[in-house]
Structure formats: C-alpha cells, structure tokens
C-alpha cells in the first residue's frame, strides 16, 4: 500500500523494550525515505545522547539508502538537553559532510551547555538534572 501511494516507510531507532528493532531495517517503499532516532531509554525515550559507536551502523544504512532513493530525511527526536543538536551534527560529520562555521559553533555551544548544566556525559544515561531542566 505504501508503494502504491508513494509514501515512505519510516525507519526508527527505538528502545529495545519496544520490540521495534525490525523498523531499523532498511525499508524502501518510494523514492524518498525517512529515519527517526528516538533514543534508547525505555522510560524517558527522548532523553538520550547517542554515542558515535551507536550511530556508526546507521552511517552505512543511510549511505545505502541514499543509493536507492532520491532523498533521505533524518530526524533526531532525542531533544532533551540539546542532545538532538549534538547527535545530528555529529552524524552529519560521520557521513563525511563538513560542518559550516555556524554548525561547528552550534555543536560546541550545545556540548558546552550540556557540560555546564551537569548533564550526564555518559551516552544514554539520564540524570535528575536532565529531567528537571527539560
């Protein structure tokens, strides 16, 4: 049905507890694709900082998908504490794209803000400060 109506199947990265890992597989239904990174915390799913190691498998997936579709859209939905800003800019670099000066400044600013507010520097870990400042 998705192919018939030219609708992209959404691929996701979600907590294991959700048992949705099958949605992490490449599913191409049209000439564009969409990926959402929700974070991997089961309880506070959007409060998650991906490590580069966790994002690494997605680099090859996105590169392969980009060969099969005209447009690949990605959305980091792990927004607490500027984690989406950090991860999206890191991922852009991991794909081999250079960051503009403004993007570099934004990444540095978000990382510094993150450190100054006492947020956990451990990927995936939620601190009480994360929950009250979100």
N, CA, C and O atoms as a Tinker XYZ file with bonds, in Angstrom:
   536  protein
     1  N      0.814000   -1.172000    0.000000    73     2
     2  CA     0.000000    0.000000    0.000000    64     1     3
     3  C      0.875000    1.259000    0.000000    63     2     4     5
     4  O      0.583000    2.215000   -0.719000    81     3
     5  N      1.950000    1.264000    0.807000    73     3     6
     6  CA     2.813000    2.439000    0.857000    64     5     7
     7  C      3.407000    2.739000   -0.519000    63     6     8     9
     8  O      3.442000    3.890000   -0.953000    81     7
     9  N      3.871000    1.690000   -1.197000    73     7    10
    10  CA     4.427000    1.883000   -2.542000    64     9    11
    11  C      3.372000    2.449000   -3.488000    63    10    12    13
    12  O      3.652000    3.355000   -4.273000    81    11
    13  N      2.179000    1.917000   -3.409000    73    11    14
    14  CA     1.097000    2.350000   -4.294000    64    13    15
    15  C      0.823000    3.855000   -4.162000    63    14    16    17
    16  O      0.589000    4.534000   -5.161000    81    15
    17  N      0.851000    4.366000   -2.939000    73    15    18
    18  CA     0.546000    5.775000   -2.692000    64    17    19
    19  C      1.797000    6.657000   -2.559000    63    18    20    21
    20  O      1.699000    7.823000   -2.176000    81    19
    21  N      2.968000    6.096000   -2.876000    73    19    22
    22  CA     4.227000    6.826000   -2.838000    64    21    23
    23  C      4.505000    7.417000   -1.447000    63    22    24    25
    24  O      4.875000    8.584000   -1.318000    81    23
    25  N      4.321000    6.595000   -0.420000    73    23    26
    26  CA     4.539000    7.003000    0.964000    64    25    27
    27  C      5.771000    6.265000    1.503000    63    26    28    29
    28  O      5.904000    5.052000    1.340000    81    27
    29  N      6.641000    7.000000    2.130000    73    27    30
    30  CA     7.851000    6.403000    2.688000    64    29    31
    31  C      7.540000    5.672000    3.993000    63    30    32    33
    32  O      6.851000    6.195000    4.869000    81    31
    33  N      8.063000    4.455000    4.101000    73    31    34
    34  CA     8.019000    3.750000    5.380000    64    33    35
    35  C      9.033000    4.422000    6.300000    63    34    36    37
    36  O     10.143000    4.738000    5.871000    81    35
    37  N      8.669000    4.639000    7.539000    73    35    38
    38  CA     9.563000    5.307000    8.483000    64    37    39
    39  C     10.403000    4.271000    9.208000    63    38    40    41
    40  O      9.876000    3.345000    9.824000    81    39
    41  N     11.715000    4.439000    9.128000    73    39    42
    42  CA    12.638000    3.583000    9.869000    64    41    43
    43  C     12.954000    4.289000   11.177000    63    42    44    45
    44  O     13.036000    5.516000   11.219000    81    43
    45  N     13.131000    3.523000   12.243000    73    43    46
    46  CA    13.384000    4.147000   13.552000    64    45    47
    47  C     14.493000    3.449000   14.310000    63    46    48    49
    48  O     14.820000    2.291000   14.052000    81    47
    49  N     15.054000    4.173000   15.240000    73    47    50
    50  CA    15.923000    3.616000   16.257000    64    49    51
    51  C     15.205000    3.886000   17.575000    63    50    52    53
    52  O     15.024000    5.037000   17.972000    81    51
    53  N     14.802000    2.823000   18.241000    73    51    54
    54  CA    13.964000    2.932000   19.439000    64    53    55
    55  C     14.522000    2.040000   20.550000    63    54    56    57
    56  O     15.404000    1.216000   20.306000    81    55
    57  N     14.008000    2.206000   21.764000    73    55    58
    58  CA    14.442000    1.348000   22.867000    64    57    59
    59  C     14.158000   -0.126000   22.581000    63    58    60    61
    60  O     13.146000   -0.463000   21.968000    81    59
    61  N     15.052000   -0.995000   23.027000    73    59    62
    62  CA    14.873000   -2.437000   22.824000    64    61    63
    63  C     13.553000   -2.939000   23.386000    63    62    64    65
    64  O     12.906000   -3.803000   22.796000    81    63
    65  N     13.164000   -2.396000   24.516000    73    63    66
    66  CA    11.943000   -2.849000   25.188000    64    65    67
    67  C     10.705000   -2.735000   24.296000    63    66    68    69
    68  O      9.747000   -3.491000   24.457000    81    67
    69  N     10.730000   -1.787000   23.355000    73    67    70
    70  CA     9.587000   -1.593000   22.459000    64    69    71
    71  C      9.435000   -2.709000   21.435000    63    70    72    73
    72  O      8.392000   -2.837000   20.793000    81    71
    73  N     10.490000   -3.520000   21.287000    73    71    74
    74  CA    10.488000   -4.632000   20.324000    64    73    75
    75  C     10.164000   -4.134000   18.907000    63    74    76    77
    76  O      9.402000   -4.767000   18.175000    81    75
    77  N     10.742000   -3.014000   18.543000    73    75    78
    78  CA    10.531000   -2.433000   17.216000    64    77    79
    79  C     11.812000   -2.435000   16.385000    63    78    80    81
    80  O     11.927000   -1.670000   15.428000    81    79
    81  N     12.780000   -3.291000   16.741000    73    79    82
    82  CA    14.053000   -3.303000   16.034000    64    81    83
    83  C     13.880000   -3.596000   14.543000    63    82    84    85
    84  O     14.719000   -3.200000   13.734000    81    83
    85  N     12.793000   -4.288000   14.172000    73    83    86
    86  CA    12.552000   -4.553000   12.757000    64    85    87
    87  C     12.378000   -3.251000   11.974000    63    86    88    89
    88  O     12.590000   -3.224000   10.762000    81    87
    89  N     11.992000   -2.173000   12.660000    73    87    90
    90  CA    11.849000   -0.876000   11.987000    64    89    91
    91  C     13.195000   -0.194000   11.736000    63    90    92    93
    92  O     13.255000    0.852000   11.091000    81    91
    93  N     14.272000   -0.791000   12.250000    73    91    94
    94  CA    15.612000   -0.281000   11.984000    64    93    95
    95  C     16.159000   -0.823000   10.669000    63    94    96    97
    96  O     17.178000   -0.345000   10.169000    81    95
    97  N     15.488000   -1.811000   10.119000    73    95    98
    98  CA    15.911000   -2.370000    8.835000    64    97    99
    99  C     15.555000   -1.404000    7.712000    63    98   100   101
   100  O     14.576000   -0.664000    7.805000    81    99
   101  N     16.347000   -1.418000    6.663000    73    99   102
   102  CA    16.070000   -0.554000    5.515000    64   101   103
   103  C     14.796000   -1.013000    4.821000    63   102   104   105
   104  O     14.692000   -2.148000    4.356000    81   103
   105  N     13.843000   -0.115000    4.763000    73   103   106
   106  CA    12.566000   -0.391000    4.113000    64   105   107
   107  C     12.355000    0.716000    3.083000    63   106   108   109
   108  O     12.098000    1.865000    3.441000    81   107
   109  N     12.465000    0.369000    1.817000    73   107   110
   110  CA    12.322000    1.357000    0.752000    64   109   111
   111  C     10.981000    1.116000    0.067000    63   110   112   113
   112  O     10.755000    0.054000   -0.513000    81   111
   113  N     10.100000    2.099000    0.137000    73   111   114
   114  CA     8.776000    1.968000   -0.469000    64   113   115
   115  C      8.508000    3.032000   -1.528000    63   114   116   117
   116  O      7.490000    2.981000   -2.220000    81   115
   117  N      9.424000    3.998000   -1.655000    73   115   118
   118  CA     9.223000    5.090000   -2.598000    64   117   119
   119  C     10.566000    5.727000   -2.928000    63   118   120   121
   120  O     11.607000    5.183000   -2.558000    81   119
   121  N     10.570000    6.848000   -3.603000    73   119   122
   122  CA    11.824000    7.490000   -3.996000    64   121   123
   123  C     12.397000    8.410000   -2.913000    63   122   124   125
   124  O     13.366000    9.128000   -3.159000    81   123
   125  N     11.809000    8.390000   -1.734000    73   123   126
   126  CA    12.349000    9.135000   -0.603000    64   125   127
   127  C     12.214000    8.266000    0.645000    63   126   128   129
   128  O     11.415000    7.330000    0.681000    81   127
   129  N     13.006000    8.589000    1.664000    73   127   130
   130  CA    12.955000    7.784000    2.891000    64   129   131
   131  C     13.060000    8.689000    4.108000    63   130   132   133
   132  O     13.490000    9.839000    4.016000    81   131
   133  N     12.659000    8.146000    5.243000    73   131   134
   134  CA    12.601000    8.920000    6.475000    64   133   135
   135  C     13.067000    8.055000    7.635000    63   134   136   137
   136  O     12.603000    6.927000    7.802000    81   135
   137  N     13.983000    8.583000    8.435000    73   135   138
   138  CA    14.523000    7.860000    9.592000    64   137   139
   139  C     14.362000    8.743000   10.818000    63   138   140   141
   140  O     14.626000    9.945000   10.774000    81   139
   141  N     13.925000    8.130000   11.914000    73   139   142
   142  CA    13.790000    8.852000   13.190000    64   141   143
   143  C     14.629000    8.155000   14.246000    63   142   144   145
   144  O     14.546000    6.940000   14.427000    81   143
   145  N     15.433000    8.939000   14.935000    73   143   146
   146  CA    16.201000    8.434000   16.068000    64   145   147
   147  C     15.516000    8.931000   17.326000    63   146   148   149
   148  O     15.563000   10.122000   17.635000    81   147
   149  N     14.876000    8.018000   18.057000    73   147   150
   150  CA    14.101000    8.389000   19.236000    64   149   151
   151  C     14.907000    8.369000   20.528000    63   150   152   153
   152  O     14.483000    8.943000   21.531000    81   151
   153  N     16.037000    7.731000   20.514000    73   151   154
   154  CA    16.766000    7.475000   21.746000    64   153   155
   155  C     16.440000    6.072000   22.216000    63   154   156   157
   156  O     15.482000    5.462000   21.742000    81   155
   157  N     17.216000    5.565000   23.128000    73   155   158
   158  CA    17.063000    4.159000   23.526000    64   157   159
   159  C     16.630000    3.951000   24.965000    63   158   160   161
   160  O     16.553000    2.812000   25.425000    81   159
   161  N     16.344000    5.031000   25.686000    73   159   162
   162  CA    15.826000    4.849000   27.042000    64   161   163
   163  C     14.387000    4.379000   26.963000    63   162   164   165
   164  O     13.577000    4.958000   26.239000    81   163
   165  N     14.070000    3.341000   27.699000    73   163   166
   166  CA    12.710000    2.814000   27.676000    64   165   167
   167  C     11.728000    3.752000   28.374000    63   166   168   169
   168  O     10.612000    3.950000   27.893000    81   167
   169  N     12.136000    4.330000   29.502000    73   167   170
   170  CA    11.206000    5.143000   30.268000    64   169   171
   171  C     11.158000    6.594000   29.770000    63   170   172   173
   172  O     10.079000    7.154000   29.577000    81   171
   173  N     12.313000    7.183000   29.569000    73   171   174
   174  CA    12.403000    8.576000   29.123000    64   173   175
   175  C     13.045000    8.589000   27.739000    63   174   176   177
   176  O     14.149000    9.100000   27.555000    81   175
   177  N     12.335000    8.023000   26.779000    73   175   178
   178  CA    12.922000    7.704000   25.467000    64   177   179
   179  C     13.557000    8.876000   24.741000    63   178   180   181
   180  O     14.558000    8.682000   24.052000    81   179
   181  N     13.028000   10.063000   24.862000    73   179   182
   182  CA    13.568000   11.186000   24.098000    64   181   183
   183  C     14.735000   11.874000   24.802000    63   182   184   185
   184  O     15.315000   12.823000   24.274000    81   183
   185  N     15.071000   11.395000   25.981000    73   183   186
   186  CA    16.164000   11.947000   26.758000    64   185   187
   187  C     17.347000   10.988000   26.646000    63   186   188   189
   188  O     17.616000   10.199000   27.552000    81   187
   189  N     18.037000   11.074000   25.530000    73   187   190
   190  CA    19.097000   10.098000   25.253000    64   189   191
   191  C     20.152000   10.733000   24.375000    63   190   192   193
   192  O     19.834000   11.371000   23.371000    81   191
   193  N     21.392000   10.562000   24.748000    73   191   194
   194  CA    22.514000   11.002000   23.924000    64   193   195
   195  C     23.145000    9.765000   23.306000    63   194   196   197
   196  O     23.697000    8.922000   24.013000    81   195
   197  N     23.060000    9.661000   21.982000    73   195   198
   198  CA    23.690000    8.537000   21.291000    64   197   199
   199  C     25.201000    8.704000   21.322000    63   198   200   201
   200  O     25.718000    9.815000   21.204000    81   199
   201  N     25.896000    7.597000   21.482000    73   199   202
   202  CA    27.345000    7.611000   21.305000    64   201   203
   203  C     27.626000    7.486000   19.807000    63   202   204   205
   204  O     26.776000    7.024000   19.046000    81   203
   205  N     28.794000    7.890000   19.402000    73   203   206
   206  CA    29.162000    7.735000   17.996000    64   205   207
   207  C     29.170000    6.257000   17.612000    63   206   208   209
   208  O     28.855000    5.899000   16.477000    81   207
   209  N     29.528000    5.416000   18.558000    73   207   210
   210  CA    29.537000    3.964000   18.306000    64   209   211
   211  C     28.131000    3.456000   17.996000    63   210   212   213
   212  O     27.958000    2.599000   17.130000    81   211
   213  N     27.132000    3.979000   18.693000    73   211   214
   214  CA    25.747000    3.573000   18.437000    64   213   215
   215  C     25.238000    4.095000   17.091000    63   214   216   217
   216  O     24.397000    3.463000   16.450000    81   215
   217  N     25.750000    5.242000   16.672000    73   215   218
   218  CA    25.319000    5.821000   15.397000    64   217   219
   219  C     26.047000    5.201000   14.204000    63   218   220   221
   220  O     25.555000    5.255000   13.077000    81   219
   221  N     27.206000    4.619000   14.450000    73   219   222
   222  CA    28.037000    4.101000   13.364000    64   221   223
   223  C     27.294000    3.143000   12.423000    63   222   224   225
   224  O     27.449000    3.286000   11.210000    81   223
   225  N     26.497000    2.174000   12.902000    73   223   226
   226  CA    25.795000    1.285000   11.971000    64   225   227
   227  C     24.819000    2.025000   11.051000    63   226   228   229
   228  O     24.539000    1.574000    9.940000    81   227
   229  N     24.309000    3.154000   11.520000    73   227   230
   230  CA    23.374000    3.925000   10.716000    64   229   231
   231  C     24.058000    4.633000    9.547000    63   230   232   233
   232  O     23.411000    4.940000    8.546000    81   231
   233  N     25.353000    4.891000    9.667000    73   231   234
   234  CA    26.088000    5.552000    8.586000    64   233   235
   235  C     26.013000    4.705000    7.318000    63   234   236   237
   236  O     25.663000    5.206000    6.249000    81   235
   237  N     26.341000    3.429000    7.442000    73   235   238
   238  CA    26.283000    2.540000    6.270000    64   237   239
   239  C     24.856000    2.392000    5.754000    63   238   240   241
   240  O     24.633000    2.354000    4.544000    81   239
   241  N     23.891000    2.308000    6.666000    73   239   242
   242  CA    22.485000    2.202000    6.242000    64   241   243
   243  C     22.062000    3.425000    5.443000    63   242   244   245
   244  O     21.455000    3.298000    4.380000    81   243
   245  N     22.383000    4.611000    5.955000    73   243   246
   246  CA    21.987000    5.843000    5.277000    64   245   247
   247  C     22.680000    5.960000    3.924000    63   246   248   249
   248  O     22.066000    6.383000    2.944000    81   247
   249  N     23.945000    5.589000    3.868000    73   247   250
   250  CA    24.662000    5.632000    2.583000    64   249   251
   251  C     24.021000    4.678000    1.573000    63   250   252   253
   252  O     23.871000    5.024000    0.401000    81   251
   253  N     23.647000    3.489000    2.020000    73   251   254
   254  CA    22.993000    2.528000    1.124000    64   253   255
   255  C     21.614000    3.039000    0.692000    63   254   256   257
   256  O     21.258000    2.967000   -0.484000    81   255
   257  N     20.865000    3.542000    1.629000    73   255   258
   258  CA    19.529000    4.067000    1.317000    64   257   259
   259  C     19.635000    5.220000    0.322000    63   258   260   261
   260  O     18.795000    5.353000   -0.569000    81   259
   261  N     20.660000    6.049000    0.470000    73   259   262
   262  CA    20.811000    7.188000   -0.441000    64   261   263
   263  C     21.116000    6.742000   -1.871000    63   262   264   265
   264  O     20.908000    7.509000   -2.811000    81   263
   265  N     21.600000    5.528000   -2.046000    73   263   266
   266  CA    21.801000    4.984000   -3.389000    64   265   267
   267  C     20.488000    4.500000   -4.001000    63   266   268   269
   268  O     20.353000    4.401000   -5.221000    81   267
   269  N     19.522000    4.201000   -3.125000    73   267   270
   270  CA    18.248000    3.630000   -3.577000    64   269   271
   271  C     17.115000    4.649000   -3.651000    63   270   272   273
   272  O     16.086000    4.384000   -4.273000    81   271
   273  N     17.289000    5.796000   -3.033000    73   271   274
   274  CA    16.244000    6.822000   -3.028000    64   273   275
   275  C     16.841000    8.185000   -3.365000    63   274   276   277
   276  O     18.038000    8.411000   -3.190000    81   275
   277  N     16.004000    9.078000   -3.845000    73   275   278
   278  CA    16.469000   10.413000   -4.222000    64   277   279
   279  C     16.725000   11.291000   -2.999000    63   278   280   281
   280  O     17.624000   12.132000   -3.014000    81   279
   281  N     15.937000   11.097000   -1.941000    73   279   282
   282  CA    16.034000   11.938000   -0.747000    64   281   283
   283  C     15.996000   11.055000    0.502000    63   282   284   285
   284  O     15.162000   10.156000    0.615000    81   283
   285  N     16.902000   11.323000    1.426000    73   283   286
   286  CA    16.897000   10.661000    2.732000    64   285   287
   287  C     16.730000   11.759000    3.774000    63   286   288   289
   288  O     17.543000   12.679000    3.861000    81   287
   289  N     15.672000   11.650000    4.556000    73   287   290
   290  CA    15.440000   12.615000    5.635000    64   289   291
   291  C     15.653000   11.905000    6.965000    63   290   292   293
   292  O     15.235000   10.762000    7.150000    81   291
   293  N     16.304000   12.598000    7.882000    73   291   294
   294  CA    16.523000   12.037000    9.208000    64   293   295
   295  C     16.109000   13.040000   10.259000    63   294   296   297
   296  O     16.254000   14.249000   10.078000    81   295
   297  N     15.590000   12.525000   11.362000    73   295   298
   298  CA    15.106000   13.389000   12.435000    64   297   299
   299  C     15.555000   12.813000   13.767000    63   298   300   301
   300  O     15.155000   11.711000   14.143000    81   299
   301  N     16.389000   13.564000   14.478000    73   299   302
   302  CA    16.778000   13.156000   15.817000    64   301   303
   303  C     15.744000   13.717000   16.777000    63   302   304   305
   304  O     15.631000   14.931000   16.949000    81   303
   305  N     14.994000   12.823000   17.398000    73   303   306
   306  CA    13.905000   13.194000   18.292000    64   305   307
   307  C     14.323000   13.080000   19.757000    63   306   308   309
   308  O     13.477000   13.108000   20.651000    81   307
   309  N     15.622000   12.953000   19.999000    73   307   310
   310  CA    16.155000   12.882000   21.365000    64   309   311
   311  C     16.526000   14.292000   21.803000    63   310   312   313
   312  O     17.704000   14.626000   21.928000    81   311
   313  N     15.518000   15.105000   22.032000    73   311   314
   314  CA    15.689000   16.545000   22.119000    64   313   315
   315  C     16.094000   17.113000   23.467000    63   314   316   317
   316  O     16.541000   18.259000   23.506000    81   315
   317  N     15.971000   16.404000   24.560000    73   315   318
   318  CA    16.293000   16.977000   25.870000    64   317   319
   319  C     17.763000   17.379000   25.957000    63   318   320   321
   320  O     18.644000   16.658000   25.489000    81   319
   321  N     18.013000   18.530000   26.555000    73   319   322
   322  CA    19.382000   18.961000   26.814000    64   321   323
   323  C     20.214000   19.158000   25.569000    63   322   324   325
   324  O     21.435000   19.013000   25.622000    81   323
   325  N     19.598000   19.480000   24.461000    73   323   326
   326  CA    20.286000   19.726000   23.189000    64   325   327
   327  C     20.927000   18.460000   22.618000    63   326   328   329
   328  O     21.839000   18.533000   21.795000    81   327
   329  N     20.448000   17.317000   23.055000    73   327   330
   330  CA    21.038000   16.066000   22.577000    64   329   331
   331  C     20.802000   15.848000   21.085000    63   330   332   333
   332  O     21.663000   15.294000   20.402000    81   331
   333  N     19.656000   16.272000   20.574000    73   331   334
   334  CA    19.377000   16.138000   19.144000    64   333   335
   335  C     20.318000   17.013000   18.321000    63   334   336   337
   336  O     20.763000   16.612000   17.246000    81   335
   337  N     20.620000   18.204000   18.827000    73   335   338
   338  CA    21.550000   19.098000   18.136000    64   337   339
   339  C     22.919000   18.441000   18.062000    63   338   340   341
   340  O     23.547000   18.399000   17.004000    81   339
   341  N     23.367000   17.936000   19.188000    73   339   342
   342  CA    24.689000   17.288000   19.242000    64   341   343
   343  C     24.725000   16.093000   18.298000    63   342   344   345
   344  O     25.621000   15.995000   17.461000    81   343
   345  N     23.762000   15.184000   18.423000    73   343   346
   346  CA    23.794000   13.968000   17.613000    64   345   347
   347  C     23.594000   14.231000   16.124000    63   346   348   349
   348  O     24.220000   13.566000   15.299000    81   347
   349  N     22.743000   15.175000   15.763000    73   347   350
   350  CA    22.525000   15.416000   14.334000    64   349   351
   351  C     23.777000   15.997000   13.682000    63   350   352   353
   352  O     24.107000   15.626000   12.556000    81   351
   353  N     24.469000   16.887000   14.357000    73   351   354
   354  CA    25.687000   17.452000   13.790000    64   353   355
   355  C     26.824000   16.437000   13.788000    63   354   356   357
   356  O     27.622000   16.402000   12.851000    81   355
   357  N     26.905000   15.616000   14.826000    73   355   358
   358  CA    27.895000   14.536000   14.828000    64   357   359
   359  C     27.636000   13.575000   13.669000    63   358   360   361
   360  O     28.565000   13.145000   12.985000    81   359
   361  N     26.371000   13.245000   13.460000    73   359   362
   362  CA    26.020000   12.290000   12.406000    64   361   363
   363  C     26.325000   12.877000   11.031000    63   362   364   365
   364  O     26.780000   12.163000   10.137000    81   363
   365  N     26.080000   14.143000   10.864000    73   363   366
   366  CA    26.404000   14.792000    9.592000    64   365   367
   367  C     27.899000   14.622000    9.291000    63   366   368   369
   368  O     28.277000   14.290000    8.167000    81   367
   369  N     28.734000   14.849000   10.293000    73   367   370
   370  CA    30.177000   14.659000   10.123000    64   369   371
   371  C     30.519000   13.204000    9.844000    63   370   372   373
   372  O     31.376000   12.913000    9.011000    81   371
   373  N     29.851000   12.289000   10.539000    73   371   374
   374  CA    30.112000   10.866000   10.346000    64   373   375
   375  C     29.783000   10.419000    8.920000    63   374   376   377
   376  O     30.371000    9.464000    8.411000    81   375
   377  N     28.853000   11.107000    8.287000    73   375   378
   378  CA    28.501000   10.802000    6.898000    64   377   379
   379  C     29.529000   11.373000    5.920000    63   378   380   381
   380  O     29.429000   11.152000    4.713000    81   379
   381  N     30.508000   12.100000    6.437000    73   379   382
   382  CA    31.561000   12.645000    5.592000    64   381   383
   383  C     31.298000   14.059000    5.124000    63   382   384   385
   384  O     31.986000   14.556000    4.232000    81   383
   385  N     30.312000   14.713000    5.712000    73   383   386
   386  CA    29.993000   16.096000    5.351000    64   385   387
   387  C     30.671000   17.051000    6.332000    63   386   388   389
   388  O     30.701000   16.805000    7.537000    81   387
   389  N     31.202000   18.121000    5.805000    73   387   390
   390  CA    31.829000   19.139000    6.651000    64   389   391
   391  C     30.760000   20.002000    7.297000    63   390   392   393
   392  O     29.718000   20.282000    6.704000    81   391
   393  N     31.037000   20.411000    8.510000    73   391   394
   394  CA    30.148000   21.347000    9.185000    64   393   395
   395  C     30.539000   22.770000    8.813000    63   394   396   397
   396  O     31.723000   23.088000    8.698000    81   395
   397  N     29.539000   23.620000    8.626000    73   395   398
   398  CA    29.802000   25.040000    8.404000    64   397   399
   399  C     30.307000   25.633000    9.718000    63   398   400   401
   400  O     30.234000   24.988000   10.764000    81   399
   401  N     30.810000   26.842000    9.660000    73   399   402
   402  CA    31.281000   27.506000   10.878000    64   401   403
   403  C     30.144000   27.659000   11.887000    63   402   404   405
   404  O     30.344000   27.459000   13.085000    81   403
   405  N     28.974000   28.007000   11.413000    73   403   406
   406  CA    27.820000   28.159000   12.307000    64   405   407
   407  C     27.454000   26.819000   12.944000    63   406   408   409
   408  O     27.129000   26.764000   14.130000    81   407
   409  N     27.507000   25.744000   12.165000    73   407   410
   410  CA    27.207000   24.418000   12.718000    64   409   411
   411  C     28.258000   24.003000   13.741000    63   410   412   413
   412  O     27.920000   23.436000   14.780000    81   411
   413  N     29.525000   24.279000   13.460000    73   411   414
   414  CA    30.589000   23.961000   14.427000    64   413   415
   415  C     30.367000   24.726000   15.727000    63   414   416   417
   416  O     30.492000   24.169000   16.818000    81   415
   417  N     30.038000   26.009000   15.596000    73   415   418
   418  CA    29.777000   26.828000   16.782000    64   417   419
   419  C     28.567000   26.299000   17.549000    63   418   420   421
   420  O     28.576000   26.253000   18.779000    81   419
   421  N     27.531000   25.902000   16.820000    73   419   422
   422  CA    26.323000   25.361000   17.459000    64   421   423
   423  C     26.634000   24.072000   18.205000    63   422   424   425
   424  O     26.177000   23.870000   19.330000    81   423
   425  N     27.414000   23.202000   17.572000    73   423   426
   426  CA    27.791000   21.940000   18.217000    64   425   427
   427  C     28.610000   22.215000   19.470000    63   426   428   429
   428  O     28.337000   21.647000   20.528000    81   427
   429  N     29.596000   23.070000   19.360000    73   427   430
   430  CA    30.423000   23.409000   20.527000    64   429   431
   431  C     29.588000   24.045000   21.634000    63   430   432   433
   432  O     29.753000   23.722000   22.810000    81   431
   433  N     28.696000   24.946000   21.252000    73   431   434
   434  CA    27.836000   25.613000   22.225000    64   433   435
   435  C     26.926000   24.605000   22.936000    63   434   436   437
   436  O     26.786000   24.646000   24.158000    81   435
   437  N     26.314000   23.708000   22.169000    73   435   438
   438  CA    25.423000   22.697000   22.767000    64   437   439
   439  C     26.193000   21.770000   23.692000    63   438   440   441
   440  O     25.722000   21.449000   24.784000    81   439
   441  N     27.368000   21.338000   23.268000    73   439   442
   442  CA    28.176000   20.452000   24.114000    64   441   443
   443  C     28.617000   21.170000   25.390000    63   442   444   445
   444  O     28.607000   20.583000   26.472000    81   443
   445  N     28.997000   22.422000   25.262000    73   443   446
   446  CA    29.419000   23.190000   26.434000    64   445   447
   447  C     28.240000   23.419000   27.385000    63   446   448   449
   448  O     28.377000   23.255000   28.597000    81   447
   449  N     27.106000   23.790000   26.844000    73   447   450
   450  CA    25.899000   23.966000   27.654000    64   449   451
   451  C     25.592000   22.677000   28.405000    63   450   452   453
   452  O     25.288000   22.693000   29.598000    81   451
   453  N     25.675000   21.591000   27.704000    73   451   454
   454  CA    25.408000   20.267000   28.244000    64   453   455
   455  C     26.333000   19.959000   29.421000    63   454   456   457
   456  O     25.900000   19.456000   30.458000    81   455
   457  N     27.616000   20.274000   29.236000    73   455   458
   458  CA    28.593000   20.026000   30.303000    64   457   459
   459  C     28.364000   20.958000   31.494000    63   458   460   461
   460  O     28.411000   20.511000   32.640000    81   459
   461  N     28.117000   22.249000   31.240000    73   459   462
   462  CA    27.946000   23.223000   32.321000    64   461   463
   463  C     26.708000   22.956000   33.167000    63   462   464   465
   464  O     26.714000   23.218000   34.370000    81   463
   465  N     25.670000   22.449000   32.569000    73   463   466
   466  CA    24.432000   22.192000   33.313000    64   465   467
   467  C     24.505000   20.899000   34.111000    63   466   468   469
   468  O     23.554000   20.544000   34.808000    81   467
   469  N     25.628000   20.193000   34.014000    73   467   470
   470  CA    25.792000   18.983000   34.797000    64   469   471
   471  C     25.074000   17.785000   34.233000    63   470   472   473
   472  O     24.855000   16.802000   34.941000    81   471
   473  N     24.700000   17.850000   32.965000    73   471   474
   474  CA    24.067000   16.687000   32.355000    64   473   475
   475  C     25.094000   15.573000   32.253000    63   474   476   477
   476  O     26.298000   15.815000   32.175000    81   475
   477  N     24.599000   14.373000   32.254000    73   475   478
   478  CA    25.478000   13.220000   32.167000    64   477   479
   479  C     26.267000   13.265000   30.866000    63   478   480   481
   480  O     25.720000   13.569000   29.806000    81   479
   481  N     27.545000   12.962000   30.958000    73   479   482
   482  CA    28.354000   12.868000   29.743000    64   481   483
   483  C     28.391000   11.435000   29.238000    63   482   484   485
   484  O     29.034000   11.144000   28.230000    81   483
   485  N     27.711000   10.549000   29.929000    73   483   486
   486  CA    27.657000    9.152000   29.509000    64   485   487
   487  C     26.503000    8.981000   28.535000    63   486   488   489
   488  O     25.355000    9.231000   28.901000    81   487
   489  N     26.781000    8.558000   27.290000    73   487   490
   490  CA    25.689000    8.378000   26.338000    64   489   491
   491  C     24.596000    7.478000   26.901000    63   490   492   493
   492  O     24.864000    6.429000   27.487000    81   491
   493  N     23.368000    7.916000   26.707000    73   491   494
   494  CA    22.220000    7.127000   27.119000    64   493   495
   495  C     21.795000    7.303000   28.556000    63   494   496   497
   496  O     20.673000    6.940000   28.908000    81   495
   497  N     22.656000    7.850000   29.401000    73   495   498
   498  CA    22.339000    7.949000   30.816000    64   497   499
   499  C     21.478000    9.170000   31.104000    63   498   500   501
   500  O     21.739000   10.254000   30.582000    81   499
   501  N     20.467000    9.001000   31.922000    73   499   502
   502  CA    19.587000   10.097000   32.326000    64   501   503
   503  C     19.944000   10.479000   33.759000    63   502   504   505
   504  O     20.083000    9.617000   34.627000    81   503
   505  N     20.089000   11.768000   33.992000    73   503   506
   506  CA    20.371000   12.244000   35.346000    64   505   507
   507  C     19.144000   13.006000   35.857000    63   506   508   509
   508  O     18.308000   13.414000   35.050000    81   507
   509  N     19.012000   13.208000   37.163000    73   507   510
   510  CA    17.900000   14.007000   37.682000    64   509   511
   511  C     17.892000   15.407000   37.073000    63   510   512   513
   512  O     16.825000   15.980000   36.852000    81   511
   513  N     19.072000   15.962000   36.800000    73   511   514
   514  CA    19.156000   17.284000   36.181000    64   513   515
   515  C     18.535000   17.272000   34.777000    63   514   516   517
   516  O     17.905000   18.247000   34.370000    81   515
   517  N     18.712000   16.183000   34.049000    73   515   518
   518  CA    18.105000   16.058000   32.721000    64   517   519
   519  C     16.589000   16.181000   32.816000    63   518   520   521
   520  O     15.958000   16.807000   31.964000    81   519
   521  N     16.017000   15.597000   33.831000    73   519   522
   522  CA    14.557000   15.544000   33.942000    64   521   523
   523  C     13.986000   16.893000   34.389000    63   522   524   525
   524  O     12.889000   17.253000   33.962000    81   523
   525  N     14.684000   17.638000   35.219000    73   523   526
   526  CA    14.133000   18.895000   35.708000    64   525   527
   527  C     14.380000   20.048000   34.764000    63   526   528   529
   528  O     13.642000   21.033000   34.797000    81   527
   529  N     15.397000   19.958000   33.921000    73   527   530
   530  CA    15.721000   21.045000   33.007000    64   529   531
   531  C     15.176000   20.813000   31.606000    63   530   532   533
   532  O     15.502000   21.573000   30.694000    81   531
   533  N     14.381000   19.819000   31.413000    73   531   534
   534  CA    13.912000   19.502000   30.067000    64   533   535
   535  C     12.612000   20.184000   29.761000    63   534   536
   536  O     12.073000   20.025000   28.666000    81   535
